[in-house]
Each structure stands twice: as structure tokens, then as C-alpha cells.
Amino acid sequence: MVCERKQCASGDRTEVGGVVTQQPPKSKTCKRSGCLHRIKYVQKNKEKDSGNMEGAPAKGVLSHLSLLEVKARSRKTQLQQQSRVMELKAKVEALKTQREQLKAQIQTHQDLQKLRLAMDKQCADEEEENMEEESENSKLLRLMARHTQLKDLLHAHHLIGGYDIIKTRKGKGACVSIATAYEDVFLDTFNLEIDLKPTVKISRHNIPPFIPLNNLAEQNNMQTDLRVFLDTLSKHLNAFAGRKQQLKLVKEKHKSVEVMESNVLCSLLVLLFTVPREKTAVLCTLDYTDHTRCLPTRVHLESEDKQLPDSPQWKKNCTLLMETPVHKALITMKKMGSIA
């Protein structure tokens, strides 16, 4: 079958098998609308192309900025890594220095131990020969060894309460010395000879008889804790020595004050004061009932003027005498004009 299509002025004509069909002619408006569609399509494509051309420079700037940011980050990371490496190197050097110092300390400690053994065994010459070589710091090492030895002796001295103890009778006994002092002045020293076997007991001593030695030994259980007993005894002896020293200073420095009465324990002291203006006599009694202290526990005043002991000034004087050593309290009372 042959199909022929022929264009005619009036329209499209199609011939099929001898049969001719004719299409109606297209109107001019259709052609115009098609042209308008084509024009709009072309304009849209131009707008897209122009938009793409405008966006290209913007994309280039952003990519450049992102590249700069990446470079800045990488540079910062490199700087941080470099600083970290420097810190680690410095730490390594510090550890090396510390290692060398520890090695030197260990060597010094070993040398000191050798010298200490030599001193303790009293064979320093033999020990020095055994040392590898005599170093320049040998004198310093000897001094350091002596210093550590003295520190150990001082520590042991403190452990036994600061008392001088000497072994007697091949360790079966001990002699203890107790030194007394007042206001940084050493006074009397008292000694006890103590038997350690079979039981702990005091064999001889020069403690004053008014110190209750046997009672203190029983109260503080000398059999089980010798140091507690020695501490208590030391308090009694130092308090007695302090009160005795105060009485001595009163007699030496305060000639206007008359000591009317005192006992051997110096636990009771009666003084006679004179008031400057009224020329009134005041009798002051200091009672030291606590034998482990140098300060009185009670102050009593007597005078012909019955109102004087209750006056504010003399109440202050009583407080002063109870809180201050008597020889110092009298100096203050003279400055205030209470006594002559």
C-alpha cells in the first residue's frame, strides 16, 4: 500500500489506496502561539545561562575561602604539634636531670652509710681504705655522716624524754639525771639510780625529801611506763626549782618587799608590802597548792585598812600575782604606784 502526502494550499491532503483525505489548514494564530512559546523558551534558557555565569564567580570565592581555612587549620595543627614536641623534649631533659640527681643522692647515701659504720665500729681508717678512691668531697661526707650520727643521738635522747641515762652494772641498772631550769637558766640537777632487774625500783637518789617520790612511782606505774614517771617527777622538780628561783629574785631585786615566811618546798610565801602614800602595810600570802606549777593558786591580802583589799586597784594586783611570776608582778605593781 502506498501512502502519499501532498501539501496543498488549502491544507494537508493524504492519499491512501486511492482514497484522498484532506486535513483542515492550520490557522495563523496557531503559528503565532508556537512562535511565542519558542521565544519564551529561548528567554528562559538565556536567563539560566546568565544565572550560571553570575554564580560561577561566587562559587570560586567560596572555594578559595574554604581552601584558606583548611590551610590555616593545618598550620595551626602543625604549630600545636611542634609545641607539644618541644614540651616533651623539655620533660625528657628534666627527667634526665632528676635521674642524675637521684643517682648522686644514692651514691652519697651509700658513702654516708659506709662512714657511719666506720664511726660506729671505731675503725674509720680501715673503712676508708676499702673505699674505691678518696674524692674531693670526703671531708664534707665525713661531716654529713657526723651530722646524721648526732641527729640520731638527739632523736634517741628525745625518745627517752630528754633525760641523760647511763647503764650501770652491765645493764642491770640505770642512772638517770634530771636537769632543772627556769627562764632559760639551768639550775639544779637531780639523779636517780634505778634497778631494772628483777623489778624496776629506785635504789638511790638525791631528790629532796619533800618531793613525794614513792607516791609518784606508784601513781604513774613505774614498772610499766618509766617515762611517764620521769615526766611527772621532772614537772615537780622544775616547779620547785622555779619557785625557789622566784624567791631568790624577790630578795635580790625588791629590797622594799619583806619576805615574812616561806617553806622548804616554796609552796607558801608571805610578803609584806608598803603602800607609798598612806604608808599602810599590806600582808600578801601566796599559796602554791599545785606543786607542778610556778604560779600561785590563791592570793590573800590583809591590811589595817579593811577596805583596801576590796579596792579595784588591789583586785587587779591579786589577778596580776596569780597570772605572773611574783618577781615580775612586783615590778609592775611598783610602776603603778601600788607598793613602795
Secondary structure per residue as TSV (DSSP state, phi and psi in degrees):
chain	resnum	aa	ss	phi	psi
A	1	M	-	360.0	135.2
A	2	V	-	-108.3	127.5
A	3	C	E	-115.6	121.5
A	4	E	E	-120.6	137.1
A	5	R	E	-122.5	124.9
A	6	K	E	-123.3	141.7
A	7	Q	E	-93.7	134.4
A	8	C	-	-129.4	169.5
A	9	A	S	-68.8	-34.8
A	10	S	S	-81.4	-18.9
A	11	G	S	162.5	-171.7
A	12	D	E	-87.6	132.3
A	13	R	E	-120.0	134.8
A	14	T	E	-123.8	132.2
A	15	E	E	-114.2	120.2
A	16	V	E	-127.4	112.7
A	17	G	T	59.9	38.1
A	18	G	T	84.2	-7.1
A	19	V	E	-98.5	125.6
A	20	V	E	-105.5	126.4
A	21	T	E	-118.5	145.1
A	22	Q	E	-124.6	126.7
A	23	Q	-	-85.9	148.4
A	24	P	-	-69.0	146.3
A	25	P	-	-67.6	144.2
A	26	K	-	-74.9	140.9
A	27	S	-	-80.7	160.2
A	28	K	H	-69.4	-28.3
A	29	T	H	-65.7	-36.1
A	30	C	H	-63.6	-41.9
A	31	K	H	-62.2	-40.8
A	32	R	H	-65.3	-41.2
A	33	S	H	-64.8	-36.6
A	34	G	H	-63.9	-40.4
A	35	C	H	-64.0	-40.1
A	36	L	H	-62.1	-41.2
A	37	H	H	-61.6	-41.3
A	38	R	H	-64.9	-40.0
A	39	I	H	-63.4	-44.1
A	40	K	H	-62.3	-39.5
A	41	Y	H	-63.7	-42.6
A	42	V	H	-64.5	-41.4
A	43	Q	H	-63.4	-41.3
A	44	K	H	-61.8	-42.4
A	45	N	H	-63.4	-38.5
A	46	K	H	-64.2	-40.8
A	47	E	H	-63.1	-40.5
A	48	K	H	-62.8	-43.9
A	49	D	H	-63.0	-41.5
A	50	S	H	-65.7	-38.2
A	51	G	H	-63.2	-40.5
A	52	N	H	-64.3	-37.2
A	53	M	H	-68.8	-35.2
A	54	E	H	-73.1	-36.3
A	55	G	H	-73.4	-22.6
A	56	A	H	-61.0	-47.5
A	57	P	H	-63.2	-36.4
A	58	A	H	-63.6	-44.4
A	59	K	H	-62.6	-36.0
A	60	G	H	-64.6	-39.5
A	61	V	H	-66.7	-43.3
A	62	L	H	-63.7	-43.0
A	63	S	H	-63.9	-36.7
A	64	H	H	-66.7	-41.3
A	65	L	H	-64.0	-42.8
A	66	S	H	-63.3	-37.1
A	67	L	H	-64.1	-42.4
A	68	L	H	-63.0	-39.0
A	69	E	H	-64.0	-41.3
A	70	V	H	-62.8	-42.8
A	71	K	H	-63.1	-41.6
A	72	A	H	-63.2	-41.2
A	73	R	H	-64.0	-43.8
A	74	S	H	-63.8	-38.6
A	75	R	H	-65.6	-41.2
A	76	K	H	-63.3	-41.2
A	77	T	H	-62.8	-40.8
A	78	Q	H	-63.2	-42.3
A	79	L	H	-63.4	-41.5
A	80	Q	H	-63.2	-41.5
A	81	Q	H	-64.4	-41.0
A	82	Q	H	-63.6	-43.5
A	83	S	H	-65.1	-37.5
A	84	R	H	-64.3	-41.2
A	85	V	H	-62.4	-41.8
A	86	M	H	-64.4	-40.3
A	87	E	H	-62.0	-43.9
A	88	L	H	-64.7	-39.2
A	89	K	H	-63.6	-42.7
A	90	A	H	-63.2	-38.9
A	91	K	H	-65.0	-39.3
A	92	V	H	-62.4	-43.4
A	93	E	H	-64.0	-40.5
A	94	A	H	-63.9	-40.9
A	95	L	H	-65.9	-37.1
A	96	K	H	-63.7	-43.1
A	97	T	H	-62.5	-42.2
A	98	Q	H	-63.7	-38.1
A	99	R	H	-62.3	-43.3
A	100	E	H	-64.3	-39.4
A	101	Q	H	-64.0	-41.6
A	102	L	H	-64.9	-38.8
A	103	K	H	-61.4	-43.1
A	104	A	H	-64.5	-40.0
A	105	Q	H	-65.2	-40.3
A	106	I	H	-63.6	-43.3
A	107	Q	H	-63.5	-42.5
A	108	T	H	-63.3	-41.0
A	109	H	H	-63.5	-41.2
A	110	Q	H	-63.9	-41.9
A	111	D	H	-64.3	-39.2
A	112	L	H	-64.4	-38.9
A	113	Q	H	-63.1	-40.1
A	114	K	H	-62.8	-44.3
A	115	L	H	-67.2	-37.0
A	116	R	H	-63.1	-42.7
A	117	L	H	-62.6	-38.5
A	118	A	H	-65.2	-41.1
A	119	M	H	-67.6	-41.7
A	120	D	H	-65.9	-35.6
A	121	K	H	-90.6	-4.1
A	122	Q	T	57.7	44.0
A	123	C	-	-139.5	55.4
A	124	A	H	-65.0	-34.7
A	125	D	H	-64.7	-43.6
A	126	E	H	-65.1	-39.1
A	127	E	H	-68.3	-37.4
A	128	E	H	-67.2	-31.7
A	129	E	H	-67.7	-31.3
A	130	N	H	-75.3	-18.3
A	131	M	S	-69.1	148.0
A	132	E	S	-59.1	-53.9
A	133	E	-	-155.7	152.5
A	134	E	-	-79.8	116.1
A	135	S	-	-91.1	169.5
A	136	E	T	-68.4	-25.3
A	137	N	T	-94.0	18.9
A	138	S	H	-64.1	-39.7
A	139	K	H	-63.8	-41.6
A	140	L	H	-64.0	-38.7
A	141	L	H	-64.5	-39.0
A	142	R	H	-63.8	-41.5
A	143	L	H	-64.3	-41.1
A	144	M	H	-64.5	-40.0
A	145	A	H	-63.8	-41.8
A	146	R	H	-64.2	-38.5
A	147	H	H	-63.5	-45.5
A	148	T	H	-64.5	-35.8
A	149	Q	H	-63.9	-43.6
A	150	L	H	-66.4	-36.8
A	151	K	H	-63.1	-40.0
A	152	D	H	-64.9	-40.2
A	153	L	H	-65.0	-40.5
A	154	L	H	-65.4	-38.9
A	155	H	H	-63.6	-43.1
A	156	A	H	-64.0	-36.2
A	157	H	H	-62.5	-39.7
A	158	H	H	-69.7	-35.1
A	159	L	H	-62.5	-33.8
A	160	I	T	-92.4	14.6
A	161	G	T	89.2	10.9
A	162	G	S	79.5	19.4
A	163	Y	-	-100.6	148.3
A	164	D	E	-85.9	114.9
A	165	I	E	-120.0	129.2
A	166	I	E	-123.0	130.7
A	167	K	E	-72.3	140.9
A	168	T	E	-130.9	156.9
A	169	R	T	53.0	47.4
A	170	K	T	56.5	43.3
A	171	G	T	87.8	-3.3
A	172	K	T	-80.9	-14.8
A	173	G	E	-143.7	173.6
A	174	A	E	-148.4	143.4
A	175	C	E	-109.4	122.2
A	176	V	E	-111.4	131.6
A	177	S	E	-111.8	130.1
A	178	I	E	-117.7	113.7
A	179	A	E	-92.6	142.3
A	180	T	E	-112.8	152.1
A	181	A	E	-152.8	156.1
A	182	Y	E	-147.9	126.1
A	183	E	T	52.1	50.8
A	184	D	T	63.2	23.0
A	185	V	E	-119.6	121.7
A	186	F	E	-73.5	135.2
A	187	L	E	-115.3	-123.8
A	188	D	E	-83.2	156.3
A	189	T	E	-120.9	132.3
A	190	F	E	-115.8	147.0
A	191	N	E	-126.1	146.7
A	192	L	E	-133.4	137.7
A	193	E	E	-108.0	119.7
A	194	I	E	-115.5	131.8
A	195	D	E	-84.9	129.8
A	196	L	-	-97.6	-22.8
A	197	K	S	-133.3	142.5
A	198	P	S	-75.2	-24.2
A	199	T	S	-128.2	159.9
A	200	V	-	-82.6	121.9
A	201	K	E	-155.6	157.3
A	202	I	E	-88.5	121.6
A	203	S	E	-93.7	-45.1
A	204	R	E	-143.1	155.4
A	205	H	E	-167.3	166.1
A	206	N	-	-122.0	31.3
A	207	I	-	-71.5	137.5
A	208	P	-	-56.4	143.7
A	209	P	T	-65.7	-22.2
A	210	F	T	-80.0	-3.1
A	211	I	S	-88.3	121.2
A	212	P	-	-73.3	76.3
A	213	L	H	-65.0	-48.4
A	214	N	H	-65.2	-39.5
A	215	N	H	-63.9	-40.5
A	216	L	H	-64.4	-37.5
A	217	A	H	-65.5	-38.6
A	218	E	H	-73.8	-42.4
A	219	Q	H	-66.0	-34.4
A	220	N	T	-100.7	9.0
A	221	N	T	52.2	68.7
A	222	M	T	-60.7	-24.0
A	223	Q	T	-65.5	-35.7
A	224	T	T	-104.3	-29.6
A	225	D	-	-137.8	88.8
A	226	L	H	-68.6	-33.6
A	227	R	H	-67.0	-39.3
A	228	V	H	-61.6	-41.2
A	229	F	H	-62.6	-44.9
A	230	L	H	-65.3	-37.1
A	231	D	H	-63.7	-44.4
A	232	T	H	-65.0	-42.9
A	233	L	H	-63.2	-38.8
A	234	S	H	-64.3	-38.2
A	235	K	H	-61.9	-44.6
A	236	H	H	-63.2	-44.3
A	237	L	H	-68.5	-41.0
A	238	N	H	-69.0	-36.2
A	239	A	H	-66.5	-42.3
A	240	F	H	-62.1	-45.3
A	241	A	H	-63.9	-36.6
A	242	G	H	-66.9	-43.7
A	243	R	H	-65.2	-39.1
A	244	K	H	-64.7	-39.2
A	245	Q	H	-68.6	-37.9
A	246	Q	H	-60.9	-44.3
A	247	L	H	-61.5	-39.9
A	248	K	H	-62.9	-42.0
A	249	L	H	-68.5	-34.2
A	250	V	H	-63.4	-43.5
A	251	K	H	-67.6	-32.9
A	252	E	H	-81.0	-40.1
A	253	K	H	-101.3	-15.4
A	254	H	-	-125.8	81.5
A	255	K	T	-70.0	-26.5
A	256	S	T	-77.1	-14.9
A	257	V	S	-95.1	126.1
A	258	E	E	-100.8	128.5
A	259	V	E	-85.3	110.6
A	260	M	E	-86.0	-34.7
A	261	E	E	-158.0	146.2
A	262	S	E	-162.0	154.3
A	263	N	-	-110.0	174.5
A	264	V	T	-66.7	-30.6
A	265	L	T	-79.9	-9.0
A	266	C	-	56.7	32.7
A	267	S	-	-94.9	-4.6
A	268	L	E	-138.7	128.7
A	269	L	E	-139.5	125.4
A	270	V	E	-116.4	122.5
A	271	L	E	-118.9	149.8
A	272	L	E	-115.0	117.3
A	273	F	E	-102.7	161.7
A	274	T	E	-128.5	124.4
A	275	V	-	-77.0	127.9
A	276	P	T	-60.4	-50.7
A	277	R	T	-74.9	-51.5
A	278	E	T	-81.8	-11.6
A	279	K	-	56.4	34.3
A	280	T	-	-91.6	139.0
A	281	A	E	-88.3	138.8
A	282	V	E	-126.5	125.6
A	283	L	E	-98.1	120.6
A	284	C	E	-115.0	125.6
A	285	T	E	-111.5	124.2
A	286	L	E	-108.9	121.6
A	287	D	E	-113.6	119.8
A	288	Y	-	-105.5	81.9
A	289	T	-	-76.8	-27.2
A	290	D	-	-88.9	105.8
A	291	H	T	-78.0	1.6
A	292	T	T	-101.8	8.6
A	293	R	-	-126.7	159.8
A	294	C	S	-99.9	-0.7
A	295	L	S	-108.6	147.1
A	296	P	-	-72.7	152.1
A	297	T	S	-97.3	-13.9
A	298	R	E	-148.8	138.3
A	299	V	E	-126.1	126.1
A	300	H	E	-124.8	133.2
A	301	L	E	-115.0	138.9
A	302	E	E	-133.8	138.8
A	303	S	E	-154.5	158.4
A	304	E	S	-65.0	-32.7
A	305	D	S	-83.5	104.2
A	306	K	T	-64.9	-24.2
A	307	Q	T	-85.0	-15.7
A	308	L	S	-64.0	-46.0
A	309	P	T	-60.8	-27.4
A	310	D	T	-91.2	1.7
A	311	S	S	-72.2	152.4
A	312	P	H	-57.9	-37.4
A	313	Q	H	-63.6	-43.8
A	314	W	H	-79.6	-20.8
A	315	K	H	-67.3	-38.6
A	316	K	H	-64.3	-37.7
A	317	N	H	-64.3	-38.0
A	318	C	H	-63.1	-45.1
A	319	T	H	-62.1	-40.6
A	320	L	H	-62.5	-41.3
A	321	L	H	-68.3	-28.7
A	322	M	H	-81.8	-22.2
A	323	E	H	-106.8	-9.1
A	324	T	S	-131.0	142.3
A	325	P	-	-52.9	143.4
A	326	V	H	-60.5	-39.4
A	327	H	H	-67.8	-29.7
A	328	K	H	-80.2	-36.5
A	329	A	H	-63.6	-36.8
A	330	L	H	-65.6	-34.3
A	331	I	H	-63.1	-44.1
A	332	T	H	-65.5	-40.7
A	333	M	H	-64.4	-35.3
A	334	K	H	-66.4	-40.7
A	335	K	H	-64.4	-34.3
A	336	M	H	-80.1	-8.5
A	337	G	T	83.5	17.2
A	338	S	S	-78.4	-34.5
A	339	I	-	-129.6	161.2
A	340	A	-	-79.8	360.0
